[in-house]
Amino acid sequence: MSQIRNIVILTGAGISAESGIDTFRGGGGLWEQHRVEDVATPEAFARDPNLVLRFYDMRREAIQEKLPNAAHFALAELDAKWQGNLLIVTQNVDDLHERGGARRVLHMHGEHLKAWCTSCDVRSHWRGTLLDRPPCPVCQARTLRPDVVWFGEMPYRMGEIYGALREADLFVSIGTSGAVYPAAGFVQNARELGVQTLELNLERSQGSALFHETRLGPATEVVPAWVAEMIQ
């Protein structure tokens, strides 16, 4: 590991599952109660904003009751102790990485605890409801929506992510299905750049064959074990 200095870590729903946050695609997952087309697209919001806002109000409230787990704390320890560049790119819209203590975190799919004003383009920290159409704290327009990237929208800060991958020595994917692009393509990008790749997952992802190494098990076990190797 001595030759590794710069690390990019991608995390998905699997890292928060043991904290009690529903995964999107597993059995009993979030989308089994609602069709994607009904709650997670711009068209759904235009068609039935009350349904969409109620859905995200429930998720926002539920996330605030959850706690970081051992995997979040382990990555926070790595973040604090790693001397080289490190970027935790998360597909998750919860704040468990931050509450676990991590600082170098990029939310490519947005955050449940923020609201985006489509009038003035300001994103504000938000913990309450959006269903009653509260005014934007900045411009007072009643045009707030969840600051979450819906299907069909472009993930955030992609240039920054690809830039970090170009400088990386190691790409690690944790708790992802390998089914959602563009994140699912990061391992291919890393391989083409000559970056070492590692998968930590409960089961093999759709892109598992592209990783140099795969370690299977619960995130609360495999992530702390890997971090311990890196900072020993």
Long-range contacts (C-beta under 8 A, 24 or more apart in sequence): 1-229, 1-230, 3-169, 4-84, 4-169, 4-170, 4-196, 4-230, 5-83, 5-84, 5-85, 5-169, 6-84, 6-85, 6-86, 6-164, 6-167, 6-168, 6-169, 6-170, 7-82, 7-84, 7-85, 7-86, 7-87, 7-168, 7-169, 7-170, 7-171, 7-172, 8-86, 8-87, 8-89, 8-161, 8-164, 8-165, 8-168, 8-170, 8-171, 8-172, 8-186, 8-190, 8-195, 9-75, 9-86, 9-87, 9-88, 9-89, 9-171, 9-172, 9-173, 9-174, 10-89, 10-90, 10-91, 10-171, 10-172, 10-173, 10-174, 10-176, 10-183, 10-186, 11-75, 11-88, 11-89, 11-90, 11-91, 11-92, 11-97, 11-174, 11-175, 11-176, 12-90, 12-91, 12-92, 12-173, 12-174, 12-175, 12-176, 12-177, 12-183, 13-91, 13-92, 13-175, 13-176, 13-177, 14-174, 14-175, 14-176, 14-177, 14-201, 14-202, 14-219, 15-69, 15-71, 15-72, 15-90, 15-92, 15-96, 15-174, 15-175, 15-219, 15-223, 16-66, 16-69, 16-72, 16-92, 16-94, 16-96, 16-175, 17-175, 17-202, 17-219, 18-69, 18-71, 18-218, 18-219, 18-220, 19-66, 19-67, 19-68, 19-69, 19-72, 19-94, 19-96, 20-66, 21-62, 21-63, 21-66, 21-92, 21-94, 21-96, 25-177, 25-179, 30-59, 36-151, 40-148, 40-150, 40-151, 41-150, 41-151, 41-152, 42-150, 42-152, 42-153, 43-152, 44-150, 45-145, 45-150, 50-131, 52-146, 53-129, 53-130, 53-131, 53-145, 53-146, 54-131, 56-112, 56-130, 56-146, 56-148, 57-129, 57-130, 57-131, 59-93, 59-112, 60-112, 60-113, 60-126, 60-127, 60-146, 63-93, 63-94, 63-95, 63-112, 63-113, 64-113, 64-127, 66-94, 66-96, 67-96, 67-99, 68-96, 68-97, 68-99, 68-100, 68-101, 69-96, 69-100, 69-219, 69-220, 70-219, 70-220, 70-221, 70-223, 70-224, 71-174, 71-175, 71-219, 71-220, 71-223, 71-224, 72-96, 72-97, 72-99, 72-100, 72-101, 72-102, 73-100, 73-101, 73-224, 74-223, 74-224, 74-226, 74-227, 74-228, 75-100, 75-102, 75-174, 75-223, 75-227, 76-100, 76-101, 76-102, 77-101, 77-227, 77-231, 78-227, 78-230, 78-231, 79-103, 79-104, 81-231, 82-230, 82-231, 84-169, 85-164, 85-167, 85-168, 87-161, 87-164, 89-161, 89-164, 89-183, 89-186, 91-176, 91-180, 91-183, 93-148, 106-156, 106-157, 106-160, 106-161, 107-156, 108-149, 108-155, 108-156, 108-157, 108-158, 108-161, 108-183, 109-148, 109-149, 109-155, 109-156, 110-146, 110-147, 110-148, 110-149, 110-156, 111-147, 111-148, 112-146, 112-148, 114-147, 115-144, 115-145, 115-146, 115-147, 116-144, 116-145, 116-146, 116-147, 117-141, 117-143, 117-144, 118-143, 118-144, 118-145, 119-143, 123-147, 155-182, 155-183, 158-182, 161-186, 162-189, 165-189, 165-190, 165-193, 165-195, 166-193, 168-193, 168-195, 169-195, 169-196, 170-195, 170-196, 170-197, 170-198, 171-195, 171-196, 171-197, 171-198, 172-197, 172-198, 172-199, 172-200, 172-226, 173-197, 173-198, 173-199, 173-200, 173-201, 173-205, 173-211, 174-200, 174-201, 174-219, 174-223, 175-200, 175-201, 175-202, 175-219, 176-201, 176-205, 177-205, 177-206, 178-205, 178-206, 178-207, 178-208, 179-205, 179-206, 187-211, 198-226, 200-226
